[in-house]
Amino acid sequence: MPSRSKWVLCAQFLLLACPALVFAEKLRITSNPSGEAVEIDGVAVGTTPFEKDYPGGYFHKTRTVLGARLEHPMVARISLAGYTTKELPLTEGPMDWISISGRNRGEYWLLKSNHFQVDLHPVSDTFTGEVSAPLSGGSITLKPELSREELIGRAKPAVVCLRGRDRSGSGFFVTTTGVIATNAHVARGEESLLVILPNGQQLQAKVVYIDDDLDIALAKVSASSTSAEFPHLTLADVATVHQGESVIAIGNPGEGMLFSVTKGIVSAVGKSEKNGPGTWIQTDAIVNPGNSGGPLINSRGEVVGINTLKVIKQGFHGIAFALSSSDLLEVLHRFYPELSASSRESNSTPSKAVPNKTAAVEETSADESSSISSPAAPLVEGVGTVYIISEPDGAEIFVDDKFHGNTPATLKLPSGSHAIVLKFPGRTDWKRTLEVPKSSKLTLRASLGPAS
């Protein structure tokens, strides 16, 4: 029978060698403003100030087989209606997990800190300037075609090389104020990106929006760098894109020189279930890893798509795909409502840039389960306040076809009738016409059922 002293020694050893088995540490995320929605690895976990216990081994290196370890990176997404969204990498790694005996037991990640403070910036301060795009819903006047040399000379200054912690890609300016469009897979998990301009200048850009459904992201060069105007590209109406027309791709292939140019034709335009939501442009212009996020440009110098995918398979060559300009316009319309609906509706192939609206589900039924209450607190004349919550949390809010962030959210709306639509991946769109009285305070509860 072991003596009492031996049991005490064993317990002390376990406490010293395997603190993660005994102690938990608290991860805290705070924000300015508070009340921001928190997602960790794509799962909604609460609002700020947020706290959650994790094993001590997630915060400190461990050398024992009994110690807890974090076997994957963790990324938090912080969002609030009216503010830019922030991707916050929580971990560093991977590191080799070496036990006391010297045996390598695989990789692990560590949380960088037990407390993260996040400051979000108002959308109105971030998405400044104007997007150049066709605004006419009727006949479209085509610009004259340019020689290839003139086309490249005009377009290349607006293209950028983007570099994150462990990846690189391409992008391009869509406003003179430093808003950059790229692929989500270039920006996802990055708080900021290094921006390299064709003249060699290096800047920092904050990742300010990532579309959960489409592979599109937006970044913004920091305010200190925007004293001068940036060259930017015009977005084409996808209705002007025709099979067989010439296009060029500008980007930064990993094994090639920066700002390389390749040429090809539009092989096809349309939907692609294999590639995912959106309108896709297939091209034989050569693209490679590092070209992702760069522009596919027509002979008039307009962006027709964002270079996104390449088929890599034995026996297949010259098949690449770009998300169309119509998808990018749908995303930008959320922050630049002056982009007229007529220009977007004139597309011959309607974009599905909004989650849950794919070719297979063109029309969706509304779940009418909701509740509205009207406290009598007086507000500003002619304006009503609407508090919107949903099940599940994090649904995208569209009011009169304009994006207003994610639930839960408090919105101030002009008095009158408004079309409210909530969208969430894998759920049926929730729709309602809401009458907002003057000086009212309303609560809107929505339940989004599974997509049929």
KAPE-V732771 format. One record per backbone hydrogen bond with DSSP energy under -1.0 kcal/mol. NH is the residue of the N-H (numbers start at 0). CO is the residue of the C=O. If there is no record, write none. Layout:
NH	CO
NH	CO
//
This chain:
6	2
7	3
8	4
9	5
10	6
11	7
12	8
13	9
14	10
15	11
16	12
17	13
20	17
22	18
24	53
26	51
27	113
28	49
29	115
31	117
34	47
36	78
37	45
38	76
39	42
40	74
42	39
44	37
45	37
47	35
49	28
51	26
53	24
55	22
57	54
58	55
59	55
75	87
76	38
77	85
78	36
82	79
83	120
84	207
85	77
87	75
89	73
91	109
94	107
96	105
98	102
99	62
101	98
104	96
107	94
108	69
109	91
110	57
111	89
115	27
117	29
119	31
122	81
125	121
126	122
127	125
145	298
150	146
151	147
152	148
153	149
154	150
155	151
157	154
158	155
159	170
160	195
161	168
162	193
163	166
168	161
169	291
170	159
171	180
172	157
173	178
179	218
180	171
181	216
185	182
186	182
187	183
189	186
192	204
193	162
194	202
195	160
196	200
199	196
202	194
204	192
205	219
206	190
207	217
208	217
210	215
215	213
216	181
217	208
218	179
219	205
220	177
221	203
224	221
225	222
229	175
232	172
234	131
235	302
239	236
240	237
243	265
244	241
246	263
247	296
248	261
249	294
250	259
251	289
253	288
255	252
259	250
261	248
263	246
265	244
266	281
267	281
269	279
275	271
279	269
280	321
281	267
282	319
283	264
290	287
292	306
293	290
295	304
296	247
297	301
300	297
302	233
303	295
304	295
305	322
306	293
307	320
308	320
310	318
315	312
319	282
320	308
321	280
322	305
323	278
324	303
327	323
328	324
329	325
330	326
331	327
332	328
333	330
334	331
335	331
338	335
343	339
344	340
345	341
346	343
356	353
382	379
383	412
384	439
385	410
386	441
387	408
388	443
390	445
393	406
395	422
396	404
397	420
398	401
399	418
401	398
403	396
406	394
408	387
410	385
412	383
414	381
415	435
417	433
419	431
420	397
421	429
422	395
426	423
427	448
429	421
431	419
433	417
435	415
438	382
439	436
441	384
443	386
445	388
447	390
450	425
//
